[in-house]
Amino acid sequence: MNSDNISSAVFTPCNEPYLGRESVYHFDQVILSCLEANTDVVAFTHTNALTDLQKAACQIIPQGINIALSIRELVRQGYLFSAVVLMRPLIERAGMISYLQINPEDVHLWQDGWKYRERPSLATMLATMQGETNIDQAKQICDLFNHILHGDPIGSSFNLVHLDSGSLGYSVSKTLHDPELCDFICFQSYCYLIVLMGRMVACFPNAPKLSEKK
């Protein structure tokens, strides 16, 4: 952790609290690669007729990238609990485009509004991100992030901080001294961002330059 300016109201890339963490570095590298790939896709989508799957991807994938960038900025500013909460919608976008890319016959569900009870469960979508479907593991991931999103006692444990008195409390602001939580956020988030980038390649195989990344 960078010990300089830890009381700053707003951190910059030069003095952010978790600067130098391996997890942060790898997250940044994946972000750069993903933005580069997205640039290639944008050029393709503006000059070519798109399939229904590609139209859905044009909506879902940018949302996921946007959320990932928001998570990164929250980490930079020390708002780790908020970053953890945002991981849930990032995971959902990665699951959605993975499911639709594997099951393009279901794109009509997206076109019809992705309605509750008609769309697949999040666990089903997450299971498509692996080479072999592992629904039990997918359900465990869903359970964890549902706890975090809905703010129950299990989810609240992600907001615990060590107080100067030596006891524990629940943070209302920045968390500047929890590198383990920072690593959890960044390692997990860049994995799902890699999924988004992989599905981007799969959905747009004919995009110039992007096809070279296959």
MDTraj code that builds the backbone (N, CA, C; nanometers):
import mdtraj as md
import numpy as np

residues = "MET ASN SER ASP ASN ILE SER SER ALA VAL PHE THR PRO CYS ASN GLU PRO TYR LEU GLY ARG GLU SER VAL TYR HIS PHE ASP GLN VAL ILE LEU SER CYS LEU GLU ALA ASN THR ASP VAL VAL ALA PHE THR HIS THR ASN ALA LEU THR ASP LEU GLN LYS ALA ALA CYS GLN ILE ILE PRO GLN GLY ILE ASN ILE ALA LEU SER ILE ARG GLU LEU VAL ARG GLN GLY TYR LEU PHE SER ALA VAL VAL LEU MET ARG PRO LEU ILE GLU ARG ALA GLY MET ILE SER TYR LEU GLN ILE ASN PRO GLU ASP VAL HIS LEU TRP GLN ASP GLY TRP LYS TYR ARG GLU ARG PRO SER LEU ALA THR MET LEU ALA THR MET GLN GLY GLU THR ASN ILE ASP GLN ALA LYS GLN ILE CYS ASP LEU PHE ASN HIS ILE LEU HIS GLY ASP PRO ILE GLY SER SER PHE ASN LEU VAL HIS LEU ASP SER GLY SER LEU GLY TYR SER VAL SER LYS THR LEU HIS ASP PRO GLU LEU CYS ASP PHE ILE CYS PHE GLN SER TYR CYS TYR LEU ILE VAL LEU MET GLY ARG MET VAL ALA CYS PHE PRO ASN ALA PRO LYS LEU SER GLU LYS LYS".split()
xyz = np.array([
    [0.0837, -0.1197, 0.0000],
    [0.0000, 0.0000, 0.0000],
    [0.0868, 0.1242, 0.0000],
    [0.0477, 0.2238, -0.0757],
    [0.1184, 0.3500, -0.0781],
    [0.0873, 0.4262, 0.0493],
    [0.1930, 0.4594, 0.1267],
    [0.1719, 0.5276, 0.2539],
    [0.1638, 0.6787, 0.2391],
    [0.1901, 0.7301, 0.1184],
    [0.1876, 0.8741, 0.0972],
    [0.0447, 0.9232, 0.0755],
    [0.0126, 1.0342, 0.1378],
    [-0.1154, 1.1025, 0.1146],
    [-0.2364, 1.0123, 0.1384],
    [-0.2302, 0.9264, 0.2422],
    [-0.3415, 0.8350, 0.2635],
    [-0.4662, 0.9067, 0.3131],
    [-0.4530, 1.0332, 0.3494],
    [-0.5697, 1.1093, 0.3941],
    [-0.6279, 1.1949, 0.2822],
    [-0.5821, 1.1765, 0.1591],
    [-0.6317, 1.2564, 0.0475],
    [-0.7814, 1.2382, 0.0300],
    [-0.8487, 1.3474, -0.0032],
    [-0.9925, 1.3384, -0.0285],
    [-1.0193, 1.2662, -0.1592],
    [-0.9344, 1.2914, -0.2587],
    [-0.9464, 1.2265, -0.3887],
    [-0.8087, 1.1757, -0.4282],
    [-0.7991, 1.0470, -0.4584],
    [-0.6720, 0.9877, -0.4970],
    [-0.6545, 0.9927, -0.6486],
    [-0.5307, 0.9953, -0.6906],
    [-0.4960, 0.9922, -0.8329],
    [-0.4167, 0.8647, -0.8600],
    [-0.3903, 0.8322, -0.9880],
    [-0.3092, 0.7139, -1.0163],
    [-0.1698, 0.7185, -0.9545],
    [-0.1265, 0.8365, -0.9123],
    [0.0080, 0.8498, -0.8546],
    [0.0124, 0.8222, -0.7047],
    [-0.1015, 0.8320, -0.6370],
    [-0.0983, 0.8158, -0.4911],
    [-0.2117, 0.7310, -0.4354],
    [-0.2765, 0.6519, -0.5226],
    [-0.3890, 0.5717, -0.4744],
    [-0.3427, 0.4716, -0.3688],
    [-0.4306, 0.4358, -0.2765],
    [-0.3881, 0.3589, -0.1585],
    [-0.3354, 0.2196, -0.1877],
    [-0.3811, 0.1560, -0.2949],
    [-0.3382, 0.0196, -0.3235],
    [-0.2445, 0.0126, -0.4440],
    [-0.1819, 0.1240, -0.4736],
    [-0.0857, 0.1304, -0.5825],
    [0.0277, 0.0313, -0.5588],
    [0.0606, -0.0462, -0.6613],
    [0.1676, -0.1436, -0.6499],
    [0.1219, -0.2848, -0.6223],
    [-0.0056, -0.3039, -0.5890],
    [-0.0577, -0.4382, -0.5682],
    [-0.0585, -0.5131, -0.7017],
    [-0.0194, -0.6392, -0.6992],
    [-0.0185, -0.7190, -0.8212],
    [-0.1579, -0.7289, -0.8820],
    [-0.2578, -0.7429, -0.7955],
    [-0.3949, -0.7558, -0.8443],
    [-0.4395, -0.6310, -0.9184],
    [-0.4018, -0.5148, -0.8677],
    [-0.4377, -0.3879, -0.9314],
    [-0.3685, -0.3757, -1.0666],
    [-0.2420, -0.4123, -1.0701],
    [-0.1657, -0.4064, -1.1950],
    [-0.2306, -0.4936, -1.3030],
    [-0.2642, -0.6177, -1.2683],
    [-0.3234, -0.7080, -1.3675],
    [-0.4621, -0.6602, -1.4105],
    [-0.5386, -0.6056, -1.3182],
    [-0.6691, -0.5505, -1.3527],
    [-0.6516, -0.4380, -1.4543],
    [-0.5545, -0.3505, -1.4309],
    [-0.5299, -0.2403, -1.5240],
    [-0.4903, -0.2912, -1.6623],
    [-0.4084, -0.3953, -1.6672],
    [-0.3646, -0.4491, -1.7966],
    [-0.4812, -0.5072, -1.8752],
    [-0.5702, -0.5768, -1.8063],
    [-0.6868, -0.6342, -1.8743],
    [-0.7811, -0.5239, -1.9208],
    [-0.7959, -0.4200, -1.8403],
    [-0.8792, -0.3069, -1.8807],
    [-0.8276, -0.2466, -2.0111],
    [-0.6970, -0.2250, -2.0199],
    [-0.6382, -0.1677, -2.1408],
    [-0.6622, -0.2576, -2.2628],
    [-0.6438, -0.3880, -2.2452],
    [-0.6658, -0.4824, -2.3554],
    [-0.8119, -0.4840, -2.3979],
    [-0.8996, -0.4781, -2.3011],
    [-1.0428, -0.4817, -2.3305],
    [-1.0868, -0.3549, -2.4043],
    [-1.0364, -0.2412, -2.3638],
    [-1.0715, -0.1166, -2.4317],
    [-1.0179, -0.1156, -2.5746],
    [-0.8996, -0.1710, -2.5938],
    [-0.8433, -0.1805, -2.7280],
    [-0.9295, -0.2709, -2.8167],
    [-0.9702, -0.3855, -2.7618],
    [-1.0554, -0.4774, -2.8378],
    [-1.1897, -0.4129, -2.8688],
    [-1.2430, -0.3397, -2.7733],
    [-1.3719, -0.2740, -2.7949],
    [-1.3631, -0.1707, -2.9068],
    [-1.2495, -0.1028, -2.9176],
    [-1.2297, -0.0073, -3.0260],
    [-1.2388, -0.0756, -3.1621],
    [-1.1813, -0.1949, -3.1710],
    [-1.1890, -0.2712, -3.2954],
    [-1.3330, -0.3099, -3.3279],
    [-1.4076, -0.3486, -3.2255],
    [-1.5468, -0.3888, -3.2461],
    [-1.6319, -0.2698, -3.2893],
    [-1.6103, -0.1556, -3.2274],
    [-1.6874, -0.0361, -3.2618],
    [-1.6751, -0.0052, -3.4106],
    [-1.5526, -0.0096, -3.4616],
    [-1.5319, 0.0187, -3.6040],
    [-1.6076, -0.0815, -3.6914],
    [-1.6073, -0.2068, -3.6492],
    [-1.6770, -0.3103, -3.7260],
    [-1.8281, -0.2886, -3.7236],
    [-1.8834, -0.2580, -3.6074],
    [-2.0292, -0.2469, -3.5945],
    [-2.0855, -0.1260, -3.6682],
    [-2.0023, -0.0262, -3.6924],
    [-2.0507, 0.0930, -3.7613],
    [-2.0494, 0.0780, -3.9131],
    [-1.9934, -0.0312, -3.9610],
    [-1.9794, -0.0470, -4.1073],
    [-2.0319, -0.1804, -4.1586],
    [-2.0940, -0.2598, -4.0721],
    [-2.1407, -0.3918, -4.1136],
    [-2.2801, -0.4194, -4.0595],
    [-2.3558, -0.5011, -4.1348],
    [-2.4840, -0.5490, -4.0839],
    [-2.4564, -0.6490, -3.9706],
    [-2.5347, -0.6416, -3.8653],
    [-2.5099, -0.7226, -3.7469],
    [-2.6167, -0.8286, -3.7282],
    [-2.5760, -0.9416, -3.6742],
    [-2.6717, -1.0455, -3.6363],
    [-2.7422, -1.0029, -3.5079],
    [-2.8487, -1.0742, -3.4742],
    [-2.9202, -1.0432, -3.3503],
    [-2.8296, -1.0618, -3.2284],
    [-2.7448, -1.1645, -3.2320],
    [-2.6519, -1.1859, -3.1221],
    [-2.5549, -1.0690, -3.1098],
    [-2.5043, -1.0223, -3.2227],
    [-2.4104, -0.9106, -3.2190],
    [-2.4768, -0.7828, -3.1689],
    [-2.6030, -0.7630, -3.2042],
    [-2.6748, -0.6458, -3.1530],
    [-2.6893, -0.6525, -3.0013],
    [-2.7189, -0.7718, -2.9500],
    [-2.7281, -0.7891, -2.8054],
    [-2.5923, -0.7660, -2.7397],
    [-2.4862, -0.8172, -2.8036],
    [-2.3508, -0.7996, -2.7506],
    [-2.3131, -0.6529, -2.7455],
    [-2.3589, -0.5747, -2.8445],
    [-2.3301, -0.4313, -2.8477],
    [-2.3927, -0.3573, -2.7301],
    [-2.4941, -0.4155, -2.6707],
    [-2.5583, -0.3554, -2.5539],
    [-2.4987, -0.4085, -2.4236],
    [-2.4763, -0.5381, -2.4179],
    [-2.4357, -0.6021, -2.2929],
    [-2.2887, -0.5779, -2.2599],
    [-2.2009, -0.5975, -2.3575],
    [-2.0578, -0.5911, -2.3307],
    [-2.0129, -0.4513, -2.2878],
    [-2.0574, -0.3434, -2.3552],
    [-2.0173, -0.2107, -2.3070],
    [-2.0640, -0.1825, -2.1643],
    [-2.1810, -0.2332, -2.1276],
    [-2.2256, -0.2171, -1.9889],
    [-2.1262, -0.2810, -1.8935],
    [-2.0834, -0.4020, -1.9280],
    [-1.9893, -0.4730, -1.8416],
    [-1.8570, -0.3998, -1.8289],
    [-1.8062, -0.3489, -1.9415],
    [-1.6805, -0.2751, -1.9380],
    [-1.6955, -0.1489, -1.8538],
    [-1.8072, -0.0803, -1.8712],
    [-1.8340, 0.0410, -1.7937],
    [-1.8344, 0.0108, -1.6446],
    [-1.8982, -0.0976, -1.6056],
    [-1.9033, -0.1359, -1.4647],
    [-1.7635, -0.1689, -1.4132],
    [-1.6852, -0.2407, -1.4946],
    [-1.5481, -0.2744, -1.4544],
    [-1.4651, -0.1493, -1.4312],
    [-1.4802, -0.0498, -1.5178],
    [-1.4081, 0.0758, -1.4995],
    [-1.4537, 0.1467, -1.3725],
    [-1.5817, 0.1378, -1.3421],
    [-1.6333, 0.1973, -1.2183],
    [-1.5746, 0.1276, -1.0954],
    [-1.5655, -0.0050, -1.1033],
    [-1.5040, -0.0810, -0.9939],
    [-1.3598, -0.0374, -0.9737],
    [-1.2887, -0.0218, -1.0844],
    [-1.1480, 0.0198, -1.0745],
    [-1.1360, 0.1564, -1.0086],
    [-1.2233, 0.2488, -1.0431],
    [-1.2154, 0.3820, -0.9828],
    [-1.2513, 0.3771, -0.8342],
    [-1.3465, 0.2940, -0.7976],
    [-1.3814, 0.2794, -0.6559],
    [-1.2639, 0.2226, -0.5770],
    [-1.1917, 0.1281, -0.6358],
    [-1.0715, 0.0768, -0.5704],
    [-0.9694, 0.1884, -0.5544],
    [-0.9529, 0.2675, -0.6579],
    [-0.8567, 0.3791, -0.6514],
    [-0.8923, 0.4742, -0.5374],
    [-1.0204, 0.4991, -0.5176],
    [-1.0627, 0.5928, -0.4142],
    [-1.0810, 0.5278, -0.2776],
    [-1.0619, 0.3956, -0.2690],
    [-1.0712, 0.3278, -0.1402],
    [-1.2103, 0.2852, -0.1004],
    [-1.3066, 0.2972, -0.1903],
    [-1.4431, 0.2560, -0.1585],
    [-1.4599, 0.1081, -0.1945],
    [-1.3990, 0.0228, -0.1154],
    [-1.3924, -0.1190, -0.1496],
    [-1.5271, -0.1882, -0.1377],
    [-1.6062, -0.1536, -0.0378],
    [-1.7359, -0.2210, -0.0248],
    [-1.8244, -0.1911, -0.1454],
    [-1.8271, -0.0660, -0.1879],
    [-1.9061, -0.0316, -0.3070],
    [-1.8550, -0.1053, -0.4294],
    [-1.7235, -0.1234, -0.4377],
    [-1.6660, -0.1981, -0.5493],
    [-1.7129, -0.3430, -0.5475],
    [-1.7182, -0.4032, -0.4281],
    [-1.7664, -0.5410, -0.4166],
    [-1.9119, -0.5500, -0.4612],
    [-1.9930, -0.4540, -0.4215],
    [-2.1348, -0.4543, -0.4602],
    [-2.1490, -0.4482, -0.6120],
    [-2.0651, -0.3676, -0.6778],
    [-2.0737, -0.3546, -0.8230],
    [-2.0257, -0.4791, -0.8960],
    [-1.9553, -0.5662, -0.8273],
    [-1.9106, -0.6887, -0.8921],
    [-2.0295, -0.7756, -0.9340],
    [-2.1381, -0.7690, -0.8600],
    [-2.2560, -0.8514, -0.8924],
    [-2.3108, -0.8199, -1.0323],
    [-2.3350, -0.6926, -1.0679],
    [-2.3810, -0.6662, -1.2049],
    [-2.2749, -0.6929, -1.3104],
    [-2.1464, -0.6807, -1.2753],
    [-2.0420, -0.7169, -1.3708],
    [-2.0486, -0.8665, -1.4012],
    [-2.0613, -0.9459, -1.2973],
    [-2.0720, -1.0909, -1.3140],
    [-2.1938, -1.1264, -1.3979],
    [-2.3033, -1.0561, -1.3751],
    [-2.4258, -1.0852, -1.4491],
    [-2.4081, -1.0567, -1.5976],
    [-2.3425, -0.9447, -1.6325],
    [-2.3213, -0.9147, -1.7747],
    [-2.2318, -1.0193, -1.8403],
    [-2.1287, -1.0611, -1.7682],
    [-2.0416, -1.1655, -1.8232],
    [-2.1191, -1.2947, -1.8447],
    [-2.2068, -1.3266, -1.7506],
    [-2.2884, -1.4462, -1.7628],
    [-2.3894, -1.4368, -1.8757],
    [-2.4496, -1.3189, -1.8906],
    [-2.5509, -1.3000, -1.9939],
    [-2.4944, -1.3207, -2.1334],
    [-2.3829, -1.2529, -2.1633],
    [-2.3303, -1.2643, -2.2993],
    [-2.2695, -1.4026, -2.3215],
    [-2.2189, -1.4657, -2.2163],
    [-2.1685, -1.6022, -2.2309],
    [-2.2816, -1.6974, -2.2672],
    [-2.3924, -1.6833, -2.1964],
    [-2.5073, -1.7700, -2.2227],
    [-2.5592, -1.7494, -2.3652],
    [-2.5741, -1.6236, -2.4053],
    [-2.6308, -1.5955, -2.5370],
    [-2.5360, -1.6369, -2.6491],
    [-2.4072, -1.6245, -2.6262],
    [-2.3131, -1.6660, -2.7305],
    [-2.3138, -1.8176, -2.7491],
    [-2.3323, -1.8899, -2.6387],
    [-2.3396, -2.0357, -2.6447],
    [-2.4771, -2.0819, -2.6921],
    [-2.5803, -2.0022, -2.6623],
    [-2.7184, -2.0386, -2.6972],
    [-2.7827, -1.9268, -2.7807],
    [-2.7351, -1.9018, -2.9015],
    [-2.7867, -1.7888, -2.9803],
    [-2.9350, -1.8009, -3.0139],
    [-2.9889, -1.9214, -3.0035],
    [-3.1320, -1.9375, -3.0312],
    [-3.2182, -1.8692, -2.9245],
    [-3.1571, -1.8323, -2.8118],
    [-3.2310, -1.7664, -2.7038],
    [-3.2156, -1.6145, -2.7060],
    [-3.1547, -1.5596, -2.8099],
    [-3.1394, -1.4147, -2.8171],
    [-3.2754, -1.3456, -2.8172],
    [-3.3772, -1.4158, -2.8628],
    [-3.5118, -1.3559, -2.8644],
    [-3.5572, -1.3189, -2.7225],
    [-3.5066, -1.3898, -2.6213],
    [-3.5404, -1.3548, -2.4829],
    [-3.4859, -1.2169, -2.4469],
    [-3.3664, -1.1875, -2.4965],
    [-3.3085, -1.0550, -2.4754],
    [-3.3888, -0.9494, -2.5514],
    [-3.4229, -0.9806, -2.6744],
    [-3.4982, -0.8860, -2.7554],
    [-3.6363, -0.8581, -2.6975],
    [-3.6923, -0.9564, -2.6283],
    [-3.8259, -0.9416, -2.5692],
    [-3.8230, -0.8764, -2.4311],
    [-3.7041, -0.8362, -2.3863],
    [-3.6959, -0.7645, -2.2592],
    [-3.6267, -0.8375, -2.1474],
    [-3.5778, -0.9620, -2.1769],
    [-3.5031, -1.0367, -2.0742],
    [-3.5861, -1.0467, -1.9461],
    [-3.7083, -1.0912, -1.9620],
    [-3.8054, -1.0874, -1.8533],
    [-3.7770, -1.1930, -1.7472],
    [-3.8034, -1.1543, -1.6252],
    [-3.7876, -1.2452, -1.5117],
    [-3.8782, -1.3658, -1.5314],
    [-3.8283, -1.4835, -1.4956],
    [-3.8950, -1.6132, -1.5094],
    [-3.8927, -1.6658, -1.6533],
    [-3.8575, -1.5806, -1.7492],
    [-3.8378, -1.6285, -1.8858],
    [-3.6893, -1.6441, -1.9171],
    [-3.6086, -1.5518, -1.8669],
    [-3.4637, -1.5604, -1.8878],
    [-3.4054, -1.6703, -1.7995],
    [-3.2892, -1.7227, -1.8340],
    [-3.2253, -1.8257, -1.7510],
    [-3.1782, -1.7665, -1.6189],
    [-3.1615, -1.8522, -1.5205],
    [-3.1112, -1.8063, -1.3910],
    [-2.9665, -1.7624, -1.4051],
    [-2.9211, -1.6804, -1.3100],
    [-2.7826, -1.6363, -1.3140],
    [-2.6881, -1.7550, -1.3023],
    [-2.7216, -1.8514, -1.2190],
    [-2.6361, -1.9692, -1.2050],
    [-2.6233, -2.0437, -1.3374],
    [-2.7330, -2.0552, -1.4113],
    [-2.7290, -2.1205, -1.5421],
    [-2.6396, -2.0442, -1.6384],
    [-2.6504, -1.9105, -1.6338],
    [-2.5676, -1.8287, -1.7222],
    [-2.4199, -1.8401, -1.6864],
    [-2.3901, -1.8367, -1.5570],
    [-2.2508, -1.8452, -1.5141],
    [-2.1892, -1.9794, -1.5503],
    [-2.2700, -2.0835, -1.5474],
    [-2.2185, -2.2167, -1.5785],
    [-2.1671, -2.2249, -1.7216],
    [-2.2175, -2.1390, -1.8107],
    [-2.1731, -2.1429, -1.9504],
    [-2.0354, -2.0797, -1.9693],
    [-1.9827, -2.0157, -1.8658],
    [-1.8516, -1.9527, -1.8786],
    [-1.7386, -2.0530, -1.8681],
    [-1.7685, -2.1748, -1.8243],
    [-1.6675, -2.2770, -1.8083],
    [-1.6781, -2.3785, -1.9221],
    [-1.5655, -2.4442, -1.9471],
    [-1.5654, -2.5451, -2.0523],
    [-1.6629, -2.6572, -2.0230],
    [-1.6735, -2.6938, -1.8951],
    [-1.7691, -2.7944, -1.8526],
    [-1.8658, -2.7290, -1.7537],
    [-1.9924, -2.7501, -1.7757],
    [-2.0927, -2.6881, -1.6912],
    [-2.0791, -2.7363, -1.5476],
    [-2.0659, -2.6416, -1.4555],
    [-2.0574, -2.6720, -1.3132],
    [-2.1607, -2.5859, -1.2425],
    [-2.2828, -2.6329, -1.2384],
    [-2.3925, -2.5539, -1.1848],
    [-2.3789, -2.5324, -1.0347],
    [-2.3210, -2.6278, -0.9637],
    [-2.3056, -2.6127, -0.8190],
    [-2.2103, -2.4986, -0.7859],
    [-2.0990, -2.4920, -0.8565],
    [-2.0049, -2.3833, -0.8338],
    [-2.0677, -2.2501, -0.8727],
    [-2.1420, -2.2486, -0.9802],
    [-2.2089, -2.1259, -1.0229],
    [-2.3084, -2.0793, -0.9176],
    [-2.3797, -2.1721, -0.8562],
    [-2.4753, -2.1353, -0.7520],
    [-2.4046, -2.0768, -0.6303],
    [-2.2866, -2.1273, -0.5978],
    [-2.2102, -2.0737, -0.4851],
    [-2.1696, -1.9285, -0.5110],
    [-2.1277, -1.9011, -0.6345],
    [-2.0920, -1.7641, -0.6701],
    [-2.2141, -1.6727, -0.6591],
    [-2.3269, -1.7203, -0.7096],
    [-2.4507, -1.6414, -0.7025],
    [-2.4896, -1.6139, -0.5585],
    [-2.4824, -1.7159, -0.4746],
    [-2.5204, -1.6993, -0.3343],
    [-2.4345, -1.5945, -0.2664],
    [-2.3029, -1.6012, -0.2891],
    [-2.2120, -1.5059, -0.2249],
    [-2.2460, -1.3633, -0.2650],
    [-2.2583, -1.3381, -0.3935],
    [-2.2798, -1.2006, -0.4371],
    [-2.4229, -1.1539, -0.4161],
    [-2.5166, -1.2440, -0.4037],
    [-2.6511, -1.2046, -0.3636],
    [-2.6521, -1.1576, -0.2183],
    [-2.5743, -1.2252, -0.1323],
    [-2.5611, -1.1799, 0.0060],
    [-2.5054, -1.0386, 0.0106],
    [-2.4039, -1.0142, -0.0697],
    [-2.3397, -0.8822, -0.0710],
    [-2.4356, -0.7762, -0.1239],
    [-2.5059, -0.8087, -0.2311],
    [-2.5949, -0.7113, -0.2946],
    [-2.7113, -0.6740, -0.2047],
    [-2.7683, -0.7729, -0.1360],
    [-2.8901, -0.7489, -0.0587],
    [-2.8636, -0.7043, 0.0844],
    [-2.7364, -0.6996, 0.1247],
    [-2.7033, -0.6380, 0.2532],
    [-2.7433, -0.7175, 0.3752],
    [-2.7412, -0.8496, 0.3669],
    [-2.7726, -0.9302, 0.4850],
    [-2.6471, -0.9451, 0.5705],
    [-2.6562, -1.0112, 0.6867],
    [-2.5391, -1.0210, 0.7754],
    [-2.4150, -1.0802, 0.7097],
    [-2.4323, -1.1795, 0.6206],
    [-2.3149, -1.2358, 0.5533],
    [-2.2504, -1.1308, 0.4634],
    [-2.3314, -1.0601, 0.3870],
    [-2.2782, -0.9565, 0.2995],
    [-2.2139, -0.8425, 0.3756],
    [-2.2655, -0.8144, 0.4945],
    [-2.2123, -0.7038, 0.5737],
    [-2.0698, -0.7288, 0.6199],
    [-2.0290, -0.8542, 0.6228],
    [-1.8923, -0.8848, 0.6664],
    [-1.7890, -0.8246, 0.5724],
    [-1.8272, -0.7950, 0.4480],
    [-1.7341, -0.7341, 0.3532],
    [-1.7129, -0.5861, 0.3816],
    [-1.7883, -0.5309, 0.4754],
    [-1.7754, -0.3900, 0.5103],
    [-1.7091, -0.3711, 0.6461],
    [-1.6549, -0.4788, 0.7029],
    [-1.5872, -0.4698, 0.8317],
    [-1.4491, -0.4074, 0.8151],
    [-1.4122, -0.3215, 0.9086],
    [-1.2789, -0.2607, 0.9092],
    [-1.2231, -0.2655, 1.0510],
    [-1.0910, -0.2621, 1.0617],
    [-1.0243, -0.2573, 1.1913],
    [-1.0179, -0.1123, 1.2396],
    [-1.0631, -0.0907, 1.3609],
    [-1.0619, 0.0430, 1.4196],
    [-0.9324, 0.0661, 1.4966],
    [-0.9028, 0.1929, 1.5239],
    [-0.7813, 0.2269, 1.5972],
    [-0.7788, 0.1649, 1.7362],
    [-0.8968, 0.1397, 1.7914],
    [-0.9058, 0.0813, 1.9248],
    [-0.8701, -0.0669, 1.9259],
    [-0.8554, -0.1253, 1.8073],
    [-0.8272, -0.2672, 1.7966],
    [-0.9507, -0.3517, 1.7746],
    [-1.0676, -0.2913, 1.7817],
    [-1.1926, -0.3632, 1.7582],
    [-1.2327, -0.3507, 1.6114],
    [-1.3485, -0.4065, 1.5784],
    [-1.3994, -0.4011, 1.4419],
    [-1.5203, -0.3094, 1.4333],
    [-1.5384, -0.2487, 1.3186],
    [-1.6551, -0.1657, 1.2939],
    [-1.6949, -0.1754, 1.1483],
    [-1.8039, -0.1084, 1.1152],
    [-1.8534, -0.1094, 0.9774],
    [-1.8260, 0.0258, 0.9131],
    [-1.7570, 0.0234, 0.8018],
    [-1.7114, 0.1462, 0.7386],
    [-1.8259, 0.2234, 0.6729],
    [-1.8190, 0.3551, 0.6823],
    [-1.9124, 0.4414, 0.6094],
    [-1.8386, 0.5179, 0.4996],
    [-1.7087, 0.4960, 0.4880],
    [-1.6302, 0.5719, 0.3917],
    [-1.5208, 0.4840, 0.3320],
    [-1.4051, 0.5418, 0.3107],
    [-1.2958, 0.4736, 0.2438],
    [-1.2363, 0.3624, 0.3305],
    [-1.1928, 0.2564, 0.2654],
    [-1.1202, 0.1471, 0.3308],
    [-0.9799, 0.1465, 0.2718],
    [-0.8836, 0.1941, 0.3490],
    [-0.7494, 0.2168, 0.2969],
    [-0.6474, 0.1142, 0.3435],
    [-0.6897, 0.0209, 0.4285],
    [-0.5933, -0.0722, 0.4872],
    [-0.6426, -0.2162, 0.4806],
    [-0.6954, -0.2557, 0.3661],
    [-0.7441, -0.3927, 0.3505],
    [-0.6968, -0.4476, 0.2160],
    [-0.5673, -0.4770, 0.2053],
    [-0.5150, -0.5260, 0.0765],
    [-0.5761, -0.6582, 0.0330],
    [-0.6170, -0.7424, 0.1290],
    [-0.6782, -0.8703, 0.0921],
    [-0.8100, -0.8481, 0.0180],
    [-0.8910, -0.7534, 0.0671],
    [-1.0172, -0.7247, -0.0006],
    [-0.9911, -0.6611, -0.1363],
    [-0.8920, -0.5740, -0.1429],
    [-0.8527, -0.5152, -0.2716],
    [-0.8167, -0.6252, -0.3711],
    [-0.7382, -0.7224, -0.3272],
    [-0.6976, -0.8318, -0.4159],
    [-0.8181, -0.9139, -0.4602],
    [-0.9096, -0.9416, -0.3690],
    [-1.0307, -1.0165, -0.4028],
    [-1.1073, -0.9450, -0.5131],
    [-1.1263, -0.8156, -0.4979],
    [-1.2027, -0.7379, -0.5950],
    [-1.1334, -0.7382, -0.7309],
    [-1.0047, -0.7060, -0.7314],
    [-0.9341, -0.6894, -0.8584],
    [-0.9136, -0.8215, -0.9310],
    [-0.8748, -0.9256, -0.8587],
    [-0.8543, -1.0550, -0.9235],
    [-0.9860, -1.1086, -0.9803],
    [-1.0929, -1.1003, -0.9008],
    [-1.2225, -1.1483, -0.9478],
    [-1.2724, -1.0659, -1.0660],
    [-1.2603, -0.9341, -1.0547],
    [-1.3143, -0.8463, -1.1587],
    [-1.2412, -0.8641, -1.2905],
    [-1.1087, -0.8783, -1.2845],
    [-1.0400, -0.8917, -1.4125],
    [-1.0679, -1.0271, -1.4761],
    [-1.1006, -1.1274, -1.3959],
    [-1.1396, -1.2564, -1.4541],
    [-1.2688, -1.2438, -1.5336],
    [-1.3658, -1.1709, -1.4793],
    [-1.4928, -1.1540, -1.5505],
    [-1.4767, -1.0593, -1.6692],
    [-1.3836, -0.9653, -1.6590],
    [-1.3568, -0.8781, -1.7728],
    [-1.2916, -0.9579, -1.8857],
    [-1.2080, -1.0536, -1.8505],
    [-1.1498, -1.1424, -1.9513],
    [-1.2595, -1.2230, -2.0206],
    [-1.3591, -1.2670, -1.9442],
    [-1.4731, -1.3382, -2.0039],
    [-1.5429, -1.2488, -2.1053],
    [-1.5683, -1.1234, -2.0672],
    [-1.6335, -1.0305, -2.1592],
    [-1.5513, -1.0131, -2.2870],
    [-1.4202, -1.0006, -2.2712],
    [-1.3352, -0.9825, -2.3886],
    [-1.3350, -1.1083, -2.4751],
    [-1.3335, -1.2251, -2.4120],
    [-1.3384, -1.3491, -2.4880],
    [-1.4671, -1.3639, -2.5659],
    [-1.5785, -1.3263, -2.5035],
    [-1.7072, -1.3329, -2.5741],
    [-1.7143, -1.2276, -2.6839],
    [-1.6473, -1.1169, -2.6631],
    [-1.6408, -1.0153, -2.7671],
    [-1.5750, -1.0724, -2.8926],
    [-1.4650, -1.1425, -2.8737],
    [-1.3959, -1.2062, -2.9850],
    [-1.4853, -1.3105, -3.0520],
    [-1.5565, -1.3876, -2.9690],
    [-1.6424, -1.4931, -3.0234],
    [-1.7624, -1.4371, -3.0985],
    [-1.8160, -1.3247, -3.0510],
    [-1.9344, -1.2668, -3.1149],
    [-1.9002, -1.1896, -3.2415],
    [-1.7760, -1.1417, -3.2497],
    [-1.7354, -1.0614, -3.3654],
    [-1.6090, -1.1211, -3.4285],
    [-1.6190, -1.2423, -3.4793],
    [-1.4996, -1.3115, -3.5314],
    [-1.4412, -1.2461, -3.6557],
    [-1.5201, -1.1658, -3.7260],
    [-1.4727, -1.1067, -3.8501],
    [-1.4263, -0.9620, -3.8345],
    [-1.4264, -0.9128, -3.7120],
    [-1.3805, -0.7755, -3.6905],
    [-1.2306, -0.7658, -3.7181],
    [-1.1875, -0.6694, -3.8010],
    [-1.0439, -0.6538, -3.8275],
    [-0.9658, -0.6346, -3.6979],
    [-0.8473, -0.6855, -3.6926],
    [-0.7573, -0.6789, -3.5772],
    [-0.8046, -0.7678, -3.4653],
    [-0.9356, -0.7611, -3.4336],
    [-0.9868, -0.8421, -3.3240],
    [-0.9701, -0.9900, -3.3550],
    [-0.9862, -1.0284, -3.4826],
    [-0.9716, -1.1679, -3.5202],
    [-0.8296, -1.2185, -3.4948],
    [-0.7334, -1.1279, -3.4915],
    [-0.5955, -1.1666, -3.4655],
    [-0.5748, -1.2083, -3.3205],
    [-0.6684, -1.1716, -3.2312],
    [-0.6556, -1.2026, -3.0893],
    [-0.7119, -1.3401, -3.0559],
    [-0.7725, -1.4049, -3.1522],
    [-0.8352, -1.5351, -3.1273],
    [-0.7293, -1.6399, -3.0936],
])
top = md.Topology()
chain = top.add_chain()
for i, resn in enumerate(residues, 1):
    res = top.add_residue(resn, chain, resSeq=i)
    for name in ("N", "CA", "C"):
        top.add_atom(name, md.element.get_by_symbol(name[0]), res)
traj = md.Trajectory(xyz[None], top)
